[in-house]
Amino acid sequence: MYGNLITEVDGGVGIVTLNRADRHNAFDEQTIVELIDAMGAMEANPDVRIVVLSSTGKSFSAGADLRWMQRAATQAFDENFRDAANLAEMLRRIAQLPKPTIARVQGPAYGGGVGVIAACDIAVATFDSHFALTEVRLGIVPAAISPHVIAAIGQRHARRYMLTAERFSAAEAYRIGLIHEMVPDNDALDEAVGQIVDGLLKNGPTALASCKSLIGAVAGKPLTPDLIDDTARRIASIRATEEAQEGMAAFFARRKPDWAPGE
């Protein structure tokens, strides 16, 4: 179905894999459009409850494909704006997907690759992964990825790594909040991602979607009466859902809720 991606669905998990190992899984216009379509398909598929973003080869993603960037430098503003808007939309689709997203990071990630990791809800990486926001070295800026990266690592760390374009380790990525967990190798990476997936599948699908919406609505906002009112309305609304009723009934009956996988 796709030229630069591999997609599959297995046991409630949608897996979207960047498949340009020969180009270190760099993004070009085709890859971006395919990712937008793939995330839309994962959202629409009722069998998908969690989405894992992964990649083939030794690199998670080298960011923007330099051949694509070179072509973009010769384009008019309107064409450049369209390409940039597509990149921003791809990241928004990942960040606002109403299903949990996990970045499985098995190697280096630069520029837009860091943006994809930041847009995901959860990120796990191997010890030998490393990261860089290299845009300024090319005379450009990490504009489209900036909302997601700053949300993940904060303005202070973003100032350093966006301005210096220096490479940093998985340990540093963990320290500043870009990744949630480090593991020694690919086998441990699959095990760690599997454990997170297993935990997520125990949770109500509607509750997970509502929780993602809640985080987006509350993060960085001042504690105003309107915000308090919004949070109260959210919990009042979800308590009346069939899913919430099933979840509480299952708890008191000491059984699994109907959305939880069997043994």
C-alpha positions as CSV (number, residue, x, y, z in Angstrom):
1,M,0.0,0.0,0.0
2,Y,2.8,2.4,0.8
3,G,6.2,2.9,-0.8
4,N,8.1,4.2,2.2
5,L,6.2,2.6,5.1
6,I,5.2,-0.8,6.3
7,T,2.0,-1.0,8.3
8,E,0.4,-3.9,10.2
9,V,-2.2,-4.6,12.9
10,D,-1.7,-7.3,15.5
11,G,-3.6,-7.9,18.7
12,G,-5.0,-4.4,18.9
13,V,-1.6,-2.8,18.1
14,G,-1.1,-0.8,14.9
15,I,2.6,-0.7,13.8
16,V,3.8,2.0,11.4
17,T,7.4,1.4,10.3
18,L,9.6,3.8,8.4
19,N,11.1,1.7,5.7
20,R,13.8,3.8,4.0
21,A,16.8,2.2,5.7
22,D,19.0,3.2,2.7
23,R,18.2,6.8,3.4
24,H,18.3,6.4,7.2
25,N,14.5,6.7,7.2
26,A,14.7,10.4,6.3
27,F,11.5,12.2,5.5
28,D,10.6,13.4,2.0
29,E,7.3,14.6,0.6
30,Q,6.1,11.0,-0.1
31,T,7.0,9.7,3.3
32,I,5.2,12.6,5.0
33,V,2.0,12.1,2.9
34,E,2.1,8.4,3.6
35,L,2.5,9.0,7.3
36,I,-0.5,11.3,7.3
37,D,-2.6,8.7,5.5
38,A,-1.3,5.8,7.8
39,M,-2.1,7.7,11.0
40,G,-5.6,8.4,9.6
41,A,-6.1,4.8,8.8
42,M,-5.0,3.7,12.3
43,E,-7.4,6.2,13.8
44,A,-10.3,4.9,11.8
45,N,-9.5,1.3,12.4
46,P,-11.6,0.0,15.4
47,D,-9.2,-2.9,15.8
48,V,-6.3,-0.6,16.6
49,R,-6.1,0.6,20.2
50,I,-2.4,1.5,20.3
51,V,0.1,2.7,17.6
52,V,3.8,1.9,17.6
53,L,6.1,4.0,15.4
54,S,9.3,2.1,14.5
55,S,11.8,2.0,11.7
56,T,14.0,-0.4,9.8
57,G,17.8,-0.4,9.6
58,K,20.3,1.3,11.9
59,S,18.7,4.7,12.3
60,F,15.3,5.7,13.6
61,S,15.2,8.7,11.4
62,A,17.8,11.2,10.0
63,G,15.1,13.9,9.8
64,A,14.5,15.7,6.5
65,D,15.9,14.1,3.4
66,L,18.6,16.5,2.2
67,R,17.8,15.8,-1.4
68,W,14.2,16.9,-0.7
69,M,15.5,19.9,1.2
70,Q,17.8,20.8,-1.7
71,R,14.8,20.7,-4.1
72,A,12.8,22.8,-1.7
73,A,15.4,25.5,-1.7
74,T,14.6,26.1,-5.4
75,Q,10.8,26.2,-4.9
76,A,8.6,29.3,-4.6
77,F,7.2,30.2,-1.2
78,D,3.8,28.7,-1.8
79,E,5.4,25.3,-2.6
80,N,7.6,25.5,0.4
81,F,4.7,26.4,2.6
82,R,2.7,23.5,1.4
83,D,5.5,21.0,2.2
84,A,6.0,22.6,5.6
85,A,2.3,22.5,6.3
86,N,2.2,18.8,5.4
87,L,5.1,18.1,7.9
88,A,3.3,20.0,10.6
89,E,0.1,18.1,9.9
90,M,1.9,14.8,10.1
91,L,3.2,15.6,13.5
92,R,-0.2,16.9,14.6
93,R,-1.8,13.6,13.5
94,I,0.7,11.7,15.7
95,A,0.4,14.0,18.7
96,Q,-3.4,14.2,18.6
97,L,-4.3,10.7,17.6
98,P,-7.0,9.6,20.0
99,K,-5.0,6.4,20.7
100,P,-1.7,6.1,22.6
101,T,1.4,6.3,20.5
102,I,4.8,4.7,21.3
103,A,8.1,5.6,19.6
104,R,10.4,2.6,19.3
105,V,13.8,4.2,18.9
106,Q,16.5,1.8,17.8
107,G,19.1,4.2,16.6
108,P,20.0,7.9,15.8
109,A,17.3,10.5,15.4
110,Y,17.9,13.9,14.0
111,G,15.7,16.9,13.3
112,G,12.3,15.8,12.2
113,G,13.0,12.3,13.7
114,V,13.3,14.0,17.1
115,G,10.0,15.7,16.3
116,V,8.3,12.4,15.7
117,I,9.6,11.0,19.0
118,A,8.4,14.2,20.8
119,A,5.0,14.0,19.2
120,C,4.5,10.4,20.5
121,D,3.0,9.9,24.0
122,I,5.7,7.4,25.1
123,A,9.3,6.9,23.8
124,V,11.7,4.0,24.5
125,A,15.2,4.0,23.1
126,T,18.3,1.8,23.1
127,F,21.4,3.0,25.0
128,D,23.4,3.6,21.8
129,S,20.7,5.9,20.3
130,H,21.6,9.5,20.0
131,F,19.8,12.7,19.0
132,A,20.4,16.1,17.5
133,L,18.3,19.1,16.4
134,T,20.6,20.0,13.5
135,E,18.5,22.5,11.5
136,V,20.5,25.6,12.2
137,R,23.6,23.9,10.8
138,L,21.8,23.8,7.5
139,G,20.8,27.5,7.8
140,I,17.1,26.6,8.6
141,V,15.1,26.3,11.8
142,P,13.1,23.4,13.5
143,A,9.9,25.3,13.1
144,A,7.3,22.5,12.4
145,I,8.7,20.3,15.2
146,S,9.2,23.0,17.7
147,P,5.8,22.8,19.5
148,H,6.3,19.1,20.1
149,V,9.9,19.2,21.1
150,I,9.5,22.2,23.5
151,A,6.5,20.4,25.0
152,A,8.6,17.3,25.6
153,I,11.9,18.8,26.9
154,G,10.9,22.4,27.9
155,Q,12.0,25.7,26.7
156,R,15.3,25.8,28.6
157,H,16.7,22.5,27.1
158,A,15.3,23.5,23.7
159,R,17.3,26.7,23.8
160,R,20.5,24.7,24.2
161,Y,19.9,21.9,21.7
162,M,18.1,23.9,19.0
163,L,20.7,26.6,19.1
164,T,23.9,24.5,19.3
165,A,22.7,21.6,17.1
166,E,25.0,19.4,19.2
167,R,24.5,15.7,19.4
168,F,23.3,14.3,22.7
169,S,23.1,10.8,24.1
170,A,20.2,8.6,25.1
171,A,21.1,9.2,28.7
172,E,20.7,13.0,28.2
173,A,17.5,12.4,26.2
174,Y,16.2,10.5,29.2
175,R,17.3,13.3,31.6
176,I,15.6,16.1,29.7
177,G,12.4,14.1,29.1
178,L,12.6,13.3,25.4
179,I,12.5,9.5,26.1
180,H,10.9,7.7,29.0
181,E,13.1,4.6,29.1
182,M,16.5,3.3,28.0
183,V,17.3,-0.3,27.2
184,P,20.5,-2.1,26.2
185,D,19.6,-3.6,22.8
186,N,16.8,-4.3,20.3
187,D,15.6,-7.4,22.1
188,A,15.2,-5.4,25.3
189,L,13.6,-2.6,23.3
190,D,10.9,-5.0,22.0
191,E,10.3,-6.3,25.5
192,A,10.0,-2.9,27.0
193,V,7.6,-1.7,24.3
194,G,5.6,-5.0,24.7
195,Q,5.3,-4.4,28.4
196,I,4.0,-0.8,27.8
197,V,1.5,-2.1,25.2
198,D,0.3,-4.8,27.7
199,G,-0.3,-2.1,30.3
200,L,-2.2,0.2,27.9
201,L,-4.4,-2.6,26.6
202,K,-5.8,-3.0,30.2
203,N,-7.1,0.5,30.1
204,G,-10.4,1.7,28.6
205,P,-10.1,2.9,25.0
206,T,-12.5,5.8,25.4
207,A,-10.8,6.8,28.7
208,L,-7.4,6.8,26.9
209,A,-8.7,9.0,24.2
210,S,-10.3,11.3,26.7
211,C,-7.2,11.4,28.8
212,K,-5.1,12.5,25.8
213,S,-7.6,15.2,25.1
214,L,-7.5,16.3,28.8
215,I,-3.7,16.5,28.8
216,G,-3.8,18.7,25.7
217,A,-6.4,21.0,27.2
218,V,-4.7,21.4,30.6
219,A,-1.0,21.4,29.8
220,G,0.6,24.8,30.2
221,K,-2.7,26.5,31.0
222,P,-3.3,28.8,34.1
223,L,-5.6,27.4,36.8
224,T,-8.6,29.6,36.0
225,P,-12.3,29.1,36.9
226,D,-12.9,28.1,33.2
227,L,-10.2,25.4,33.3
228,I,-11.6,24.0,36.6
229,D,-15.1,24.0,35.1
230,D,-13.8,22.2,32.0
231,T,-12.1,19.5,34.0
232,A,-15.2,19.0,36.2
233,R,-17.3,18.7,33.0
234,R,-15.0,16.1,31.6
235,I,-15.1,13.8,34.6
236,A,-18.8,14.2,35.0
237,S,-19.4,13.3,31.3
238,I,-17.2,10.2,31.3
239,R,-18.6,8.8,34.5
240,A,-21.9,8.3,32.7
241,T,-20.4,6.3,29.8
242,E,-20.9,2.5,29.4
243,E,-17.2,2.1,29.5
244,A,-16.9,3.7,32.9
245,Q,-19.8,1.7,34.2
246,E,-18.2,-1.5,33.0
247,G,-14.8,-0.5,34.4
248,M,-16.2,0.1,37.9
249,A,-18.4,-3.0,37.8
250,A,-15.4,-5.1,36.8
251,F,-13.4,-3.7,39.6
252,F,-15.9,-4.5,42.3
253,A,-16.6,-7.9,40.8
254,R,-12.8,-8.6,40.7
255,R,-12.9,-9.5,37.0
256,K,-11.4,-8.0,33.9
257,P,-13.4,-5.4,32.1
258,D,-14.6,-6.4,28.7
259,W,-11.9,-4.4,26.8
260,A,-9.0,-6.1,28.6
261,P,-7.2,-8.9,26.7
262,G,-7.5,-12.5,28.0
263,E,-4.7,-14.5,29.3
